[in-house]
Amino acid sequence: MDKRLEVNRDNWDERTLSHATSDFYDVESFKKGRITLTDIERKEVGDVSGKTLLHLQCHFGLDTMSWSRLGAKATGVDFSDTAIGLARALNEELGLDVRFISSSIYDLPDVLEEQFDIVFTSYGVLNWLPDISKWAEVVSNYLKPGGMFYIVEFHPFAAVFEASEAGDMVPTYRYFHHELFFGGGNPSYAGKEIIETPTYQWQHSLSDIVCSLIDAGLRIEFLHEFPFTCYQAHPVMERGEDGWWRLPRQNESFPRMFSIRMTK
């Protein structure tokens, strides 16, 4: 494995222990039957009853198991052994029929050979991948002819900005492809607990994402953009009655998330 991905794997092993007890993930309500998928992905993916579904970068599997609850024959993949171990334990505890595989995206063809009706991934996944073209090839490899790929993700344009104390969005990072290194000692998006391990992350433009998938043999059905996000990305953001987070002013100035559906 790429040494940078090994560093990130250590980070996600540490995050999993924190996330498992966080209010953000609320595992206890999931155990009682909550579906963790939002209305966006449930509507845009559609009915999954009886379909095989591969969930890439599934963390500890709440969304994967939610797809199973909705009728899919689901498989979840993540490179964190800690996350996959927790996913398997929850799956067994709840009596669900989900398969979980511990592997990086790039190494997955070495351990999984079948194809699926749906390949799914969501929220904070692409910034952990150094090679977006190779990722797209893996996605295409696991789709049956006529199969659907779906992603809902944070918009790369939003990643350019940091919020000032006054609430203004200040351009801080480059938009086009580059690598970032963040030292340890930062809080997770899922709470205030400090994660000590560092991370490598990568910025990919929207055109790089779309074109890599097209080059891998997929045909685009739609690309949607949204002016809100699923977590408090900046301290000034406020949560609406619909559960989505928005800026208190100038919220419509740029997109926060996007979704893409494509077919093979």
MILUMLUM-650325 format. One record per residue (C-alpha): residue number from 1; z, x, y. Coordinates in nm, 4 decimals, always signed. Last residue first. Example, Ala and Ser with C-alpha at 12.3 -4.5 7.8 and 13.67 -1.06 7.14 Angstrom:
2
<2,<+0.7140,+1.3670,-0.1060>>
<1,<+0.7800,+1.2300,-0.4500>>
REM end
This chain:
264
<264,<-1.7681,-2.2041,+0.1290>>
<263,<-1.6131,-2.4421,+0.3779>>
<262,<-1.4355,-2.3889,+0.7078>>
<261,<-1.1480,-2.5455,+0.8978>>
<260,<-1.0070,-2.3682,+1.2031>>
<259,<-0.6895,-2.4306,+1.4030>>
<258,<-0.5752,-2.2864,+1.7344>>
<257,<-0.2443,-2.2320,+1.9115>>
<256,<-0.1053,-2.1573,+2.2612>>
<255,<-0.4138,-2.2287,+2.4719>>
<254,<-0.4355,-2.1453,+2.8440>>
<253,<-0.3747,-2.2984,+3.1864>>
<252,<-0.2607,-2.6386,+3.0548>>
<251,<+0.1052,-2.5369,+3.0702>>
<250,<+0.0886,-2.4580,+3.4402>>
<249,<+0.4533,-2.5621,+3.4661>>
<248,<+0.7472,-2.6212,+3.2301>>
<247,<+0.5738,-2.4232,+2.9533>>
<246,<+0.5469,-2.6140,+2.6274>>
<245,<+0.7193,-2.6353,+2.2874>>
<244,<+0.6241,-2.9042,+2.0331>>
<243,<+0.8759,-3.1483,+1.8812>>
<242,<+0.7010,-3.4680,+1.9955>>
<241,<+0.9875,-3.5415,+2.2364>>
<240,<+0.9015,-3.2173,+2.4113>>
<239,<+1.0674,-2.8777,+2.3742>>
<238,<+1.0861,-2.6607,+2.6842>>
<237,<+0.9573,-2.3066,+2.7337>>
<236,<+1.1307,-2.0806,+2.9861>>
<235,<+1.2838,-1.8561,+2.7185>>
<234,<+0.9366,-1.7706,+2.5810>>
<233,<+0.7892,-1.8328,+2.2327>>
<232,<+1.0206,-2.1268,+2.1727>>
<231,<+0.8667,-2.2516,+1.8485>>
<230,<+0.5836,-2.4738,+1.7253>>
<229,<+0.3393,-2.4148,+2.0102>>
<228,<+0.1668,-2.6065,+2.2870>>
<227,<-0.1677,-2.6129,+2.4718>>
<226,<-0.3764,-2.6617,+2.1518>>
<225,<-0.7187,-2.5306,+2.0485>>
<224,<-0.9464,-2.6736,+1.7773>>
<223,<-1.2214,-2.5022,+1.5791>>
<222,<-1.4283,-2.7213,+1.3499>>
<221,<-1.6501,-2.7289,+1.0414>>
<220,<-1.7292,-2.3567,+1.0207>>
<219,<-1.9359,-2.2274,+0.7305>>
<218,<-1.7914,-1.9479,+0.5176>>
<217,<-1.9826,-1.6529,+0.3698>>
<216,<-1.7613,-1.3539,+0.4477>>
<215,<-1.9600,-1.2870,+0.7669>>
<214,<-1.8616,-1.6357,+0.8869>>
<213,<-1.4953,-1.5557,+0.8193>>
<212,<-1.5155,-1.2245,+1.0049>>
<211,<-1.6996,-1.3985,+1.2894>>
<210,<-1.4216,-1.6511,+1.3429>>
<209,<-1.1374,-1.3988,+1.3458>>
<208,<-1.3192,-1.1383,+1.5550>>
<207,<-1.4240,-1.4077,+1.8047>>
<206,<-1.0631,-1.5253,+1.8362>>
<205,<-0.9541,-1.1722,+1.9213>>
<204,<-0.7353,-0.9817,+1.6772>>
<203,<-0.4096,-0.8109,+1.7833>>
<202,<-0.2280,-0.6051,+1.5242>>
<201,<+0.1393,-0.5580,+1.4402>>
<200,<+0.3511,-0.2710,+1.3114>>
<199,<+0.7170,-0.3521,+1.2686>>
<198,<+1.0636,-0.1977,+1.3039>>
<197,<+1.3762,-0.2773,+1.0956>>
<196,<+1.7007,-0.3908,+1.2615>>
<195,<+1.6465,-0.7658,+1.2777>>
<194,<+1.9052,-0.9076,+1.5188>>
<193,<+2.0280,-1.2633,+1.4659>>
<192,<+1.9325,-1.4840,+1.7608>>
<191,<+1.7285,-1.7374,+1.5661>>
<190,<+1.4027,-1.8115,+1.3841>>
<189,<+1.1781,-1.6098,+1.6173>>
<188,<+1.3719,-1.3049,+1.5015>>
<187,<+1.5873,-1.0971,+1.7351>>
<186,<+1.4959,-0.7325,+1.8025>>
<185,<+1.6812,-0.4181,+1.6973>>
<184,<+1.3944,-0.2307,+1.5401>>
<183,<+1.1069,-0.0606,+1.7187>>
<182,<+0.7824,-0.2472,+1.7848>>
<181,<+0.4484,-0.0778,+1.7206>>
<180,<+0.1237,-0.2350,+1.8392>>
<179,<-0.2305,-0.1883,+1.7099>>
<178,<-0.5447,-0.2969,+1.8936>>
<177,<-0.8216,-0.5544,+1.8777>>
<176,<-0.9043,-0.7250,+2.2060>>
<175,<-0.6612,-0.9141,+2.4272>>
<174,<-0.4698,-0.6186,+2.5687>>
<173,<-0.1006,-0.6706,+2.6435>>
<172,<+0.1017,-0.7552,+2.9546>>
<171,<-0.0669,-1.0333,+3.1515>>
<170,<+0.2228,-1.2107,+3.3305>>
<169,<+0.3018,-1.5771,+3.2675>>
<168,<+0.5247,-1.6965,+3.5505>>
<167,<+0.8617,-1.8435,+3.4555>>
<166,<+1.0636,-1.6885,+3.7371>>
<165,<+1.2275,-1.4487,+3.4914>>
<164,<+0.8757,-1.3348,+3.3970>>
<163,<+0.7071,-1.4639,+3.0814>>
<162,<+0.5002,-1.2244,+2.8711>>
<161,<+0.1284,-1.2672,+2.8208>>
<160,<-0.1535,-1.1248,+2.6067>>
<159,<-0.0284,-1.2994,+2.2912>>
<158,<-0.1373,-1.6345,+2.4375>>
<157,<-0.4995,-1.5186,+2.4130>>
<156,<-0.4528,-1.4522,+2.0403>>
<155,<-0.3796,-1.8221,+1.9776>>
<154,<-0.0948,-1.8804,+1.7346>>
<153,<-0.2287,-2.0023,+1.4008>>
<152,<-0.3509,-2.3018,+1.2047>>
<151,<-0.5775,-2.1900,+0.9203>>
<150,<-0.7850,-2.3873,+0.6726>>
<149,<-1.0336,-2.2747,+0.4084>>
<148,<-1.2037,-2.5474,+0.2073>>
<147,<-1.3929,-2.5207,-0.1224>>
<146,<-1.7611,-2.6072,-0.1640>>
<145,<-1.8095,-2.3127,-0.3976>>
<144,<-1.4568,-2.2294,-0.5170>>
<143,<-1.2512,-2.0292,-0.2698>>
<142,<-1.0525,-1.7218,-0.3728>>
<141,<-1.3168,-1.4627,-0.2854>>
<140,<-1.3749,-1.6230,+0.0544>>
<139,<-1.0138,-1.5684,+0.1585>>
<138,<-1.0175,-1.2115,+0.0234>>
<137,<-1.3358,-1.1385,+0.2216>>
<136,<-1.1697,-1.2799,+0.5345>>
<135,<-0.8736,-1.0447,+0.4891>>
<134,<-1.1120,-0.7485,+0.4534>>
<133,<-1.2711,-0.8437,+0.7843>>
<132,<-0.9319,-0.8843,+0.9549>>
<131,<-0.8149,-0.5315,+0.8726>>
<130,<-0.4717,-0.4461,+1.0190>>
<129,<-0.2974,-0.7668,+0.9054>>
<128,<+0.0484,-0.8638,+1.0364>>
<127,<-0.0929,-1.0254,+1.3540>>
<126,<-0.2921,-1.2614,+1.1309>>
<125,<+0.0071,-1.4488,+0.9857>>
<124,<+0.2145,-1.6023,+1.2627>>
<123,<+0.1618,-1.9707,+1.2011>>
<122,<-0.0473,-2.0772,+0.8997>>
<121,<-0.2460,-2.0044,+0.5868>>
<120,<-0.4383,-2.2258,+0.3426>>
<119,<-0.7025,-2.1704,+0.0744>>
<118,<-0.8201,-2.4976,-0.0787>>
<117,<-1.0163,-2.5906,-0.3931>>
<116,<-0.9100,-2.2663,-0.5604>>
<115,<-1.0552,-1.9681,-0.7468>>
<114,<-0.9016,-1.7590,-1.0278>>
<113,<-0.8570,-1.3812,-1.0536>>
<112,<-0.5042,-1.2967,-0.9357>>
<111,<-0.3335,-0.9581,-0.9861>>
<110,<-0.5754,-0.6906,-0.8613>>
<109,<-0.7499,-0.9360,-0.6267>>
<108,<-0.4117,-0.9725,-0.4459>>
<107,<-0.3932,-0.6120,-0.3283>>
<106,<-0.5298,-0.6786,+0.0222>>
<105,<-0.3211,-0.9892,+0.0778>>
<104,<-0.0033,-0.8070,-0.0240>>
<103,<+0.1510,-0.9193,-0.3498>>
<102,<+0.4472,-1.1117,-0.4929>>
<101,<+0.3146,-1.4256,-0.6594>>
<100,<+0.4731,-1.7719,-0.6519>>
<99,<+0.3647,-2.0573,-0.8794>>
<98,<+0.4719,-2.4082,-0.7787>>
<97,<+0.5738,-2.6833,-1.0217>>
<96,<+0.8815,-2.8281,-0.8526>>
<95,<+1.2163,-2.8864,-1.0241>>
<94,<+1.4167,-2.8483,-0.7031>>
<93,<+1.6323,-2.5608,-0.8304>>
<92,<+1.3326,-2.3925,-0.9942>>
<91,<+1.1257,-2.4031,-0.6762>>
<90,<+1.4232,-2.2886,-0.4700>>
<89,<+1.4781,-1.9865,-0.6968>>
<88,<+1.1071,-1.9030,-0.7004>>
<87,<+1.0903,-1.9156,-0.3211>>
<86,<+1.4022,-1.6970,-0.2896>>
<85,<+1.2493,-1.4316,-0.5161>>
<84,<+0.9204,-1.4570,-0.3293>>
<83,<+1.0959,-1.3918,+0.0011>>
<82,<+1.2913,-1.0950,-0.1343>>
<81,<+0.9821,-0.9495,-0.2998>>
<80,<+0.8078,-0.9611,+0.0379>>
<79,<+0.4294,-0.9317,+0.0020>>
<78,<+0.3705,-1.3065,-0.0028>>
<77,<+0.1593,-1.5426,-0.2127>>
<76,<+0.2077,-1.9133,-0.2849>>
<75,<+0.0267,-2.1163,-0.5519>>
<74,<+0.0034,-2.4951,-0.5316>>
<73,<-0.1272,-2.7708,-0.7564>>
<72,<-0.1375,-3.0188,-0.4696>>
<71,<+0.0238,-3.3637,-0.4705>>
<70,<+0.2074,-3.3984,-0.1399>>
<69,<+0.5254,-3.2523,-0.2916>>
<68,<+0.3172,-2.9516,-0.3918>>
<67,<+0.1978,-2.9125,-0.0337>>
<66,<+0.5654,-2.9160,+0.0692>>
<65,<+0.6352,-2.6468,-0.1914>>
<64,<+0.3843,-2.4200,-0.0211>>
<63,<+0.5249,-2.5090,+0.3222>>
<62,<+0.8767,-2.4126,+0.2092>>
<61,<+0.7547,-2.1005,+0.0286>>
<60,<+0.9740,-1.8081,+0.1109>>
<59,<+0.7123,-1.6397,+0.3321>>
<58,<+0.3764,-1.8041,+0.2389>>
<57,<+0.1475,-1.5207,+0.3418>>
<56,<-0.1518,-1.6872,+0.1696>>
<55,<-0.1170,-2.0404,+0.0310>>
<54,<-0.3619,-2.1090,-0.2517>>
<53,<-0.4246,-2.4764,-0.3237>>
<52,<-0.5591,-2.6495,-0.6353>>
<51,<-0.6368,-3.0150,-0.5733>>
<50,<-0.4885,-3.3151,-0.7558>>
<49,<-0.3727,-3.4818,-0.4349>>
<48,<-0.4525,-3.2634,-0.1335>>
<47,<-0.5395,-3.5420,+0.1107>>
<46,<-0.6321,-3.4097,+0.4526>>
<45,<-0.6394,-3.0511,+0.5784>>
<44,<-0.6688,-3.1614,+0.9411>>
<43,<-0.4145,-3.4441,+0.9213>>
<42,<-0.1477,-3.2534,+0.7274>>
<41,<-0.2134,-2.9406,+0.9318>>
<40,<-0.1606,-3.1120,+1.2651>>
<39,<+0.1154,-3.3515,+1.1576>>
<38,<+0.3388,-3.0539,+1.0828>>
<37,<+0.4209,-2.9217,+0.7361>>
<36,<+0.7913,-2.8871,+0.6508>>
<35,<+0.8131,-3.1969,+0.4325>>
<34,<+1.1798,-3.2932,+0.4008>>
<33,<+1.2987,-3.3963,+0.0535>>
<32,<+1.6728,-3.3326,+0.0389>>
<31,<+1.6173,-2.9646,-0.0458>>
<30,<+1.4167,-2.9389,+0.2742>>
<29,<+1.7154,-3.0739,+0.4669>>
<28,<+1.9279,-2.7924,+0.3230>>
<27,<+1.6669,-2.5262,+0.3947>>
<26,<+1.6842,-2.5814,+0.7691>>
<25,<+1.4062,-2.3316,+0.8548>>
<24,<+1.4922,-2.3086,+1.2255>>
<23,<+1.8597,-2.3841,+1.1620>>
<22,<+1.8803,-2.0471,+0.9888>>
<21,<+2.0370,-1.9694,+0.6494>>
<20,<+1.7207,-1.8594,+0.4658>>
<19,<+1.5800,-1.7076,+0.7850>>
<18,<+1.8375,-1.4278,+0.7978>>
<17,<+1.7925,-1.3109,+0.4378>>
<16,<+1.4167,-1.3534,+0.4761>>
<15,<+1.4103,-1.1420,+0.7905>>
<14,<+1.5398,-0.8348,+0.6068>>
<13,<+1.2741,-0.8559,+0.3346>>
<12,<+1.0271,-0.9276,+0.6124>>
<11,<+1.1141,-0.6028,+0.7910>>
<10,<+1.0963,-0.4011,+0.4699>>
<9,<+0.7508,-0.5486,+0.4118>>
<8,<+0.6492,-0.4481,+0.7628>>
<7,<+0.7365,-0.0843,+0.6962>>
<6,<+0.5424,-0.1004,+0.3681>>
<5,<+0.2526,-0.2519,+0.5609>>
<4,<+0.2497,+0.0524,+0.7892>>
<3,<+0.2482,+0.2795,+0.4863>>
<2,<-0.0687,+0.1083,+0.3577>>
<1,<+0.0000,+0.0000,+0.0000>>
REM end
